[in-house]
Amino acid sequence: MNLLHLHSHKQRVEILYSFRVKLNHITVFFFNSLFDIVKLNHIGILEHPKPDVNYAAGQLFLHRVFGYRGVILYPWTAHIYEKSSDTSPLPSKYAEIFCRDNYLENEEVSIAKSAPINTKTYYQALVDGRDSPHVAVQSEAVTFLTGSQNGDSTQSSLYTIPGIDYVSESDIIPYTSVETVPISHDLFPKFLEPENTTNGTVLRTNETFTSWQKKNHMCLELSKVHIETTENIRVTAIPFFLGAKEGRNSQPTEYWWRYCIRVENLGEVAAHLRERHWRIISNGSVKTVRGRGVIGREPMLNKSQPAFQYSSHVSLQSSSGHMWGIFRLEQEDGKQFDARIPAFALDGKPPAN
């Protein structure tokens, strides 16, 4: 099946995905009323999904939810912690109950007793920079804490590399590219090389990537995925430990994590994400964080854009802690409800001496 990709040169757009199958051709339409110049490109040929076989590094794909082009770099085996709040409706005035001490204690017990329900492969992938401005996802990036991985944690500082995401098997629509440059990303030519095989030319990761992956393993490692669904709103949280920054002049050591959040509307009724409310606990102390929306936005989750994804960071003065919270959403008729953010542990390790 031929795969066509429609692009606009507008920077601020909304996306609607429509798959039409006719005469063995598949066309993917990206459109919005803001478009005044569009271009339809033939980018590749769809492959059959591989539900029972892990995808290899170098596999090109379209993201099933966000629609961007990507290429797989590395597989991670993650423990999945999932529960649904739908069978136990949230109490009234949930935000107020959320602040009480007994709720805090119960949530701590829930975290301590939770166990993974299964394991699942997630893939570290490069995101095509041409598609990044047009998808309902923050410009995804991995964060590194320099110095923490070479033993010099007193000189640590945060930096990011944009255009790297983590995707599950269900996110992947595999395809074979017909483009001269299948993925536009600075790391694409550095990490992947074409290799001729009996089945044609394929992409393989090279020694440069292997060395980079090994050096940055701690910040890249994905080991746990936490999922919770409330009233058809599914929230996925994935934490990444970045390392420790030793304090100077009697200042305490700081431990850093990145966490990636995806919010998905699985229902028929559109909803705005209006507020966030986090609880962070470490060494018996509790920090509350509240605010409008997420990363300065209040995304609308509807049929055309059912999901939104972003990353943020947290630091503690302890090598372990926990986070959980709620998102307050508002439907078009004004009804508001709270969706739980799954509780997840912040697990780290002290800096090497």
Buried (B, 14 or more C-beta within 10 A) or exposed (E): BBBBBBBBEBEEBBBBBEEEEEEEEBBBBBBBEEBEEBEEEEBBEBBEBEEEEEBEBBBBBBBBBBBBBBBBBBBBEBBBBBBEBEEEEBEEEBBEEBEEEEBBEEBBEBBEEBEBEEEBBBBBBBBBBBBBEBBBBBBBBBBBBBBBBEEEBEEBEBEBBBBBBBBBBEBBBBBBBEBEEBBBBEBBEEBBBEEEEEEEEBBBBBEBBEEBBEEBEBBBEBBBBBBBBBBBBBBBBBBBBBBBBBEEEEEEBBBBBBBBBBBBBEBEBBBBBEBBBBBBBBEEEEEEEBEEBBEEEBBBBBEBBBBBBBBBBBBBBBBBBBBBBBBBBBBEEEEEBBBBBBBBBBBBEEBEE
